[in-house]
Amino acid sequence: MGRSKHTIHNRLFLLFLSSMTALLLIGSFLYYQKITDIIHGKISDMAEKNISQTAGLFNLLLEGYNSVTKSLNSNYELLRLLQERDKSQNPSLSVIDERTITNIIGAIYFSRDDIVGIHVISRAGKSYHYEPRYAGVVDVDYSSSEWYRKLQDSDGEMVWMGLFRNSVINSFQEDPVFVFGRKLFDLTSQKEQGVVLIETKPGPILAALSNVTISPNSQVYIVDKDSRVIASTDDKKVQTLRFGQLPRPRNDQILVDNQSDQLIVAANAAMAEWTVYGLTPKGDISAEVDKTRQYLLYVILILVLISTALATLISRNIASPLKLLIREMKQVEMGNFRGSVNVKSFEEINSLVSSFNRMVNRMDDLIDGITSASISEKNAQLQALQSQVNPHFLYNTLDMIYWMLDERENDRLGRVVLALSHMFRYSSDWQEASRTTLEQEIDQMRHYMTIIESRLEGRVHADIQVDSRWLNVVLPKMTIQPIIENAVKSGLEPLDRPGVLRVYTEVDERELHIVIADNGVGMEEWMLQQIRESLADSGTKRNKDEEEKGRAFTVNNAELPDQPTRRGIGLPNVHRRIKLMFGDYYGLRIESQSGIGTTVTIVIPLPGKGGEEWTFS
C-alpha cells in the first residue's frame, strides 16, 4: 500500500488533481469576490438611480400641485367674489356669488384627475367645497384642527400636510388622501382672503415611493425638515425609526450609506424640503449573493468531478506506456532482447520508446556480433594451431632447396623458393594473433610479387608508393595479400598487355585509404553489384555455412570452387575482419570498369599525428 502511493500513475493523478483543484478554488474565490463587489455596486447604483428619479418625480408632482393652488390664488374673479360675499347682505346675490365660486373651484377640480376635493374657507369663515361625494359636509371644528392652524401660521407659501388615512375636513370621506394647501391673498392689496385646502389621491405619491424599493422588504419614507414622516410604504415601522439620527443629504446630493445593517439611500425633494429615504436590509442584498454562491458551489463540484476524470485520463495515458516500457526493461534485464514496445502516446514518450527499441535491437546486434567474433576468433586460433604442426620441417626443407639451387647458380628459382619460404613463415606465425602492421603486409606483398613476376615472366609489375608515416598502422593479418592475389589472378593475368599493380595511401578527413588499383580486365556492372552485396552480407552476422566453409572470394569469378581455405582468405573475409577490428563504418570499397581496371580501397580510421600506432584491447 505504501509503495502504490509512489507510482507514477498516482503521483501524476495527485499532481494534476491538486493543481487543477487549487487553480479552480483560487479562480472561484476571486470570481466570487468580484461578483459580490459587482452585485453590491449594481444594487447601490440602482438604489441611487431610483431615489434620484423618485426625488425628481416628487418635484414634478409637487410643482403641479403648487400650480393648482397658484391658479386659485391668481384668480381675480374668485378673490373678488369671496370679498363681496363676506360683505353682502342680499341673500339672492349671496347665493349667486356662492354658485359662481363653486363653479370656479369645480373648473380647477376637473383640470386634474387626481384631485379628491378642493376646499376654500374665506376670511369670514364661509366655506366653499367641490368634491364628488359628500359635498358640503365639513367638520365644524376645523378651526381648531392641526391643518387649519398650519395654514393660518403660514405666510402664503405651500404647506404640505402629507398622507392621511382619510379626509382631514370631511369625516365622511374615509379614503386615504394627500393633503396640502396655502393662504389666499389679494395680489393687489396684499390682504388675506382665506385659505385653500386640496386633497388628492395618494396613488401618485405611493407609486413614486415604490420606485425606490429594490427588494420586497425595502421601506421608503418621506420626511420633512422637522423629521416628521410625510408618507411611507409601511406605517407600522414608522414609530421604531429615529429619522433625526439618520444622515441627510446636502442640497442635490444623493446619499448612499451601507455601513449599518441596512443599505440607506436618501435624496432631497427641494420643492417641499422633503427627504426621501430608502432602507433595504442587507439580508435582501445578500440573497442575490447567496444565490450566486450556491450556483458557484455547484459549478465547482462539477468542475472537480471533471478535473478528477481528466487527471485520471491524463495520468493513465502517461503512466501506461511507461509501465509497458518498465515491463520490457525487466525482460531485457533477464536477457530477453527479442521484445519491443509498441505504444501511441505523447511525442516525448513515443520518442523514448523508439529509442529504447533501437537500443535493445542494437544490443542484440552487438551481442550477436560479439558471439560471432568469439566463434571466428576461436576458429582462427584453431586453424593457426593446425597450421603450426611441424612448420619447421617445411621451413628447413625450403631452405635446403634454396641452398641447393644457389650452389647451382639458379638465382631466379632460388628467389622464388626464398619468397615462398618467407610467405609460409609469415602466414603460419600466429604469436601476434590476427594483427600486423602495414609495413609487414607490404613486405608480404613483395614476396608474393616476386613469385608472380617470375611466373608471368615480367608481364605484371608492382608500383608501391606507401607514405612512411603509415607503416606502423595496425591491420588485420593477411589483409593485402588476398586482394593482390585476386587482382593478379582475375584482373591482370588474362591481359594481352603488360599489367601494373599500384599500391598507395590516401588520407580523407579522419580515414586512411590503402588503395590497390590494377589496369586489368575490370568487371561488368552486374558483377560489381553482386560483389558489393556480398561484402554487405559479410558483416558481423554471417550464416553458419559461410562460417564453417570459409570459401574464398575472387573479384571476377565471385567465388572459387568449393574447397576449404584458411580464415582470412577472400574479400568478404577481409572485409569482415576489418569491420570486427575497427567498426561497421570501415572495410573494403570496390570500384571497377570493364576493360579499364579495378580499384579496391581498404578504409581504416586515421591514427594520431606522427603515425602513432593504435592500442587495442
N, C-alpha and C positions, 0 to 999 in steps of 0.2 A: 504493500500500500504506500509505503514511504517512497519507494523508487518510482512509482507511477506518477507522482507529482512532478518529477523531474524530466519526464518525457517531453520531447519537442512538441508533440501534439497538445499536451496540457499546458505547457509553457506558452505556446503561441495562442492557445484559446484564452488563457487568463490575460495575456498581454493585450490581445485585440479587444476582449470584452471590457477589461478595466479602462483601456484607452477610450473606447467609444462611449462607455458609460460616463466617464469623467467629463469628456467633451460635451456629452448630452446634458449632464447636470449643470455644468457651468453655463452652457448656452441657454438652458431653460431658466436658470436663475436670473441671468442677465435679461433674458426676454421678459420674464415675469416683472422684474423691476421696471423695465422700460414701459411695458404695457400698463402697469399700475400708475406710473407717473403720467402716462398719456391719458388714462381714464380720468384721473383726478384733474388733470389740466383741462380735458374736454368738458368735464362737468362744471368746473369753475368758470370756464369761458362761456358755457351755455347759460349758467345761472346769471353771470354778469350781463350777458346779452339780453336775457329775458327780462331782468329787472330794469335794465335801461329802456327797453321797449315799453315796459309797463309804466314807468315814470313818464315817458313821452305820451302814452295813451291817456294817463290821468291829466296831464297838462292840456291835451286837446279837449278831453271831455269837460274839464272844469272851465276851460276857455269858452266852450259852447254854453255852459250853464251861466257863466258870467255875462255872456252876450244877451241871454234871455232877460236877466234882471236889468241890464243896461237899457234894453229896449223898452221896458216898463218905465224906468226912471226918466228916460228921454222922451216919453210920450206926453207932449204938451196937453193934449186933449184930456188924457187920463188925470193928470195933476190938476187941471182946471176944474174938472167935474168933481174931484174929491174935495176941493176947497168950497165950491158952490154948494154942494150937498151938505157939507158940515154947517154952512151958514143959512141954507134955505129954510123958510118957514112954510112954504107952499107944498102941501102933500102931493099934489098931482105932479108938480115939477120935480119933486124929490124922487118919485117913482120912475119918471122918465130918465133922470140922471143915473139912478141905480142900474137901470136896464142897460143904459149906454156903457157904463163902467163894466158891467158884466160881459157885454159883447166884446169890449176891447180886451179884457182878460181872456175871454174864450178864444179870440184870434191868436193870442200868444200861445195858448194851450195847444191849439191844433197845429202850431208851427213845428212841434216836435212829437215824436211817437212815444217817448219815454216819460213824459210828464204825467204824474198821477193827479196832482191838484195844485192850483195857484190860489193863494190866499192873500188879500190886501186888506190891511187894517189902517184906517185913517187916523189922523192925529186926534180926532174927537172920539175915537173908539168904535166907529162904524166899520163893519167888516163886509168884505165882498169876496165871494168864493166861486171858483169854477172847477168842478170835478165830476167825473161821470156818475159816481154813486154818492148818495147821502149828501148832496149839495146843500149847503146852508146849515148843516149840523156842526156847531162849533162848541168846543169846550168853553164853558162860561168862565172858568178860572184861568183862562190863557194868560191873563195879565200877570199872574204870579208864577208862571211856568219858567223853566230854565231857558228855553229857546227865545221867549219874548224878552227876557232880561238881557240876553246876549245881544239881541238886535238893538235894544234901546241903548246899550252901552257902547255900541259901535259908532264910528264916525262916518259911516257911509260906505265902508269897504265891505267886501263879500264876507259873510260869516258862514263857514262850512260846519254844519252840525254833525254830519256823519250819518251812518246807517242806524236805523231804528227798526224794532220788530213790528211796529205799527205806526199809524199816523200820530204826530205829536199834537195835532189840533182837532182832529176828528176821531173820537173814541170808537165810532162805528167802522172806521177804516182799519182793518186788522192785518193787512198785508204789509210786508217789510217795505220800507221806503228809505230813500236817501234825501236828506233834508238840508237845505241851505236857504239863505235869504240876505236882505240888506235893507237899510233905511232908504226912504224915498225923499228926495229933496227937490224943491223948485229951483231949476237951474238958473232962473233969472234973479229971484230974490234970495236964493240960498237958504230958504226956510224949510224946515222939516215938514213933510206932508203925510208921513205914516211909515209903515213897513210892509214889505212883501215877503212872504214865506212860500217857497216852492218845494214840493215833494215829488220826487221822480222814482222810477222803478230802479231797484238795486242791481238789475241784471248787468248793465254795462260795467259797473264798478266791480262786481264779483267776477265777471268774465276777465277783466283786466288783472284781478288778483290771481286767478287760476293760471294765467300765463306765466307766473313766476315759479309755480311748483315744478319740481324736477323729479319727484318721486311721490308715491301715494301718501307718504307720511310728512310731506313738506307742508309747512304752515306759512301763511303770508298775512302780514299786518300792516295797516296804515296808522301811523302815529303822528299826532300833531306836535307842535313845538313844545307843548307842555307835557309830553309823553302820555297823552290821553289817546286811547285807541279809537280811531275813527271807524275802521272797518277791519274785519278779519275773516279768514276762512274757517276758523274754529273758535267759537266763543268760549268753549269750556276751558281752554288753556290760557285765556287772557289773564285771569286772576293770578296765575302762578308765575307770570313773567314780569320782570322788572326792566321795562324798556329804558328807564333812566340810566341803567348801568351798561346798556349796550352801546357800542361805538356808533357814532353818527358820521355820515359822510359830509364833506365840506363842499358847498356850492354844487357844481355839476359832477363832482367826483363819484365814482362807483366804488363802494367798499366791498371787499371780499376778505372774510376772516374765517380761517379754518384751524385756528389754534385750540379751540374748545372741542367738546364732543359733538358739535354741530357745525355745519357749513352755513355761515351767516353772510348774506349779501344784502346790501342796502343802497338805496338811491333816493334823491330828493325830488319831490314834485313841487317845483318852485311856485306854481300858480297858487297853491294853498298852504305853503310852508309845511307840507307833509313830508314824512319819511316813510318809504316803503321798505319793509323788512321781509326777507325770505329766509326761513330757517329749515334746514334739511338735516335730519340725523345722519351721523357718519355711518351708521349701520346700513342705511339705504344705499349710500355710495359704495360701501364695501361689498354690498350684494353683487354688484357687477364684477368687482374684483374677485369675489369668491367663485362666481361662475367661470371666470377666466382661469382661476387657479385649478378648479375642478377639471375643466377641459384640458388644461395643460398636463395635469397628472395622468389623465387617460392617454394623452399623446405620448408622454414619457414612458408609460408602461408598455404601450405598443412598440415604441422605438427600442426599448430594452429587449423585448422579445425578438424583434427583428435583428438587433445587434447580436444577440446570442446565437441566432441561426446563422448570421453571416460569419461570426467568429468561428463557429463550428465548421462551416463550409471551408473557410479560408485556411484554418489550421489543418484540416484534414487534407486539403489539396496540396499543402506544402509538406505535411508530415508523411503522407502515404508514399510518394516517390522516394523520400529519404529512407523510410522503413525498408522498401524493396532494395534500395542501394546497400543498406547495412546488412540485410539478409544475404545479398550476393557477396559482400565483402567477407562475411563469415565463411561462405563456401570457398572463396579464394584462400582464406586463411588455412582452411583444411586441405588445400591443394587442388581444388577443382577449378581449373581455368577455362572450362568449356562453356560456362554460362554467360548470359548477357542480360542487362536490364533494359526493358522497353517501357518507357513512360511518356506521357504527354502532359506536361505541366508548364510552369513558368519558364521563360527563356533561360534564366540562370541555372535552374535545376536541370533542364534538358541539356545544357552545355556541360554541367558537372557529370551527368550520367554518361554523356557521349565520351567525355574524357576518361571516365572510369572504364568504359567498354574498350576504348582504344588502348588504355594502359594494360588491361587484362590480356587483350589479344597480343600486345607487344611482349608482355611477359611470357605468354605461351610460346610465341615465336622464338624468344630468346632461350627459353628452356629447351625447345626442340633443337635450336642451333647448338647450344652447349652440349646437348646429348649427342647430336650428330658429330660435333667436333671431337668429343671424347672418343666416340667409336672410331672415327677416322684416325685419330692420333694413336689409338691402340693398334689399329691395323697397320699404320705406318711403322710403329715400333716393332711389330711382329715381322713385317717384311724386312725391316732393317736388320733384325736379328737373323732372319733366314739368309739375307744377303751376305752376312759375315761368316757363314760356315766355311771355315778354312780358306779365307780370301788370300792369305799369304801364299798359298800354293799357286793361285792364279798370278799374283804379282811376280813371284820368283820365276815362274815359267816364262812370262812375257819378258822379264829382264834377261833370262838366259837366251831367248830367241834374238833379243836386241843385240847382245854381245856377239852372238854367232854371226849375225848379219853385218855387224860393224867390222869383224875380222875379215869378212869377205868384201868389205868396202861397198856394201849395198846401202848407201846413205838414205835413199828415198824410202825404202821399205823399213829401214830402221826408225826413221822419224815417225812413220805411221804406227809401228808397233809401240814406240815410246809414248806417243799421244794416246793410243788406246789404253796403255797401262795407267797413265795419269787419269784418264776418264773413269776407268774402273775403280781406281783408288778413291777418287772424289765421290762417286755415286754410292760407294759402299761405306763411306766414313760417316756414321750417324752419331758420333760422340757429341756433336753440337745440335743434335736433334734435327729439326727441319729448317733451321735458319742458316743464312750465309750472308755474304756481302756482295755488292755489285762487282767489286774487283775480282772476287773468286769466280763469280759467274762469267765474267769476261774471259778470265783465264781458261775456264772450262770450254767456252765457246771457241777460243783459239785452237785448243787441242782438237776439238771436233772439226774445225775448218781445215786443219792440217790433213786429217783423214779424207775429207770431202774433196779438197783441192787435188790431192793425189789420185783419188778415184776418178774424178771427172777431167783430169789432165788439164787443169788450168781454166776450164770453161766457166768457173764460178770464182768470184773474187769478193773478199770481205773488206769493208771500209768501216773501221771502228773509230768513232770520234766522241768519246765519253769525257765529259768535264771531270777533271781530277777532284773537284770539290765533292763529288757524289760517290766516290769509290768506296767509302765506308758505309754507304746506305745499306740497311738491312733488308733482305729479301727472303722469301721462301726458297728453300733449296730446290734446285732443278727448275728454275723459272724460265731462263732464256734459252737453254738448250732445246727443250721440246719445240719452242717457237721457231728456232733456227732450223731444226730438223724438218718441220712441216714446210717451211719456206723453201728449203733446198729441194726436198723430195717432190712437192706438189707444184711449186711455182717456178723454180729455176732449172731443174734437171730436164724438163720437157722442152726447153728453149733450143732453137737452132742458131742462137747467137750467144755471145758472152753474157753472163749474168752477174749482177752486182748486188751484194747484200750490204745495206748500210745500217749501222747501229750508232745512235747518238742520243743525247739527252736534251730535254727542253724543260723550262720552268713556266708554269701557268698559275699565277697567283700563289695559292698555298699548295699546289700539286707539282710533283715531279713526274715528268713523262720520259720513259725509256722507250724510244722508237726503234722498231725493227722493220725496215722497208726493203722490198725487193722489186726488181723490174721484170718480174716473171709474167706468166700467162694470165694471172688475175682470176677473177671469178665472175660468173653471171649473177645478176641481181637476186634471183630466187635462191641461189646457193648461199649468197651473203646473208640474206634474210634468215635462212634456215640456221646458219651458224650462230647468228646473233640471238635467235630464240633459244638455241641450245645453251648458250652462255647464260642467258637469263634464267633458264631452268636449272642451272648448276649452282644455285646459291646455297644457303645453309641447309635447305631441306632437299635432300636427294633421295630418290627412290632406292629401295633395297637392292634391286637388280644392279643398278649402276654402282652402288656401294660395294657390292660383292664382286662384280666383274672387273670394274676399273678399266673399261675399254679405252683404248687410245683414240684420239680425235684428230683427224687431219684436216687441213684447211680446204682443199679442193674436193676431197672424197667424202667429207662429212665424218666418217669413222672407218677405221681399218677393219680388216676381217677379225672375227671373234677370236681373241687369244688373250690369255691372262697377261697383264702388264703390271709393273710396279706402280704403286700410288705415287702421284706426282707427274705421270706421263699423260700428255694430251691437253689440248687447250682448255676444255671445261674444267679439268682437274687443276690446272694452273690458276685459272680464273677463280675457282672456288677457294683455293688456299690463300690467295691474296685477300679475298673478302674476309676469310676467317682471321687473318692476321691484322688487317687494317680497318675493316668495316665494310658494310654493304655498298658504300658510295664508290669504293675503289675496285680495280680489277682490270680486265682486258677490254680494249676498244679496237674494233676491226673496221678498216676501210679497204675497198678493193674495186677495181675496174677491169673488165675483161680486156686482155691484150696489153694492159698498161702495167699492172702490178698490184701488190697487196702490201698494206701497212698495218702492223699490229703495234698498238701502244699500250705499254704497261703503266698504269696510273697508280701512284702511291702518294701518301702525304709527304709534303716537303719537310725535311728535317730542319733543325735550328741552324742559325748562322754559322758559317765555317764548316758545314758538313758534319756536324756532330752526330754521332750515332744514336739511334733510339735505344731506349731501355725497355724491354718487355718483361712482364711478369709471367 
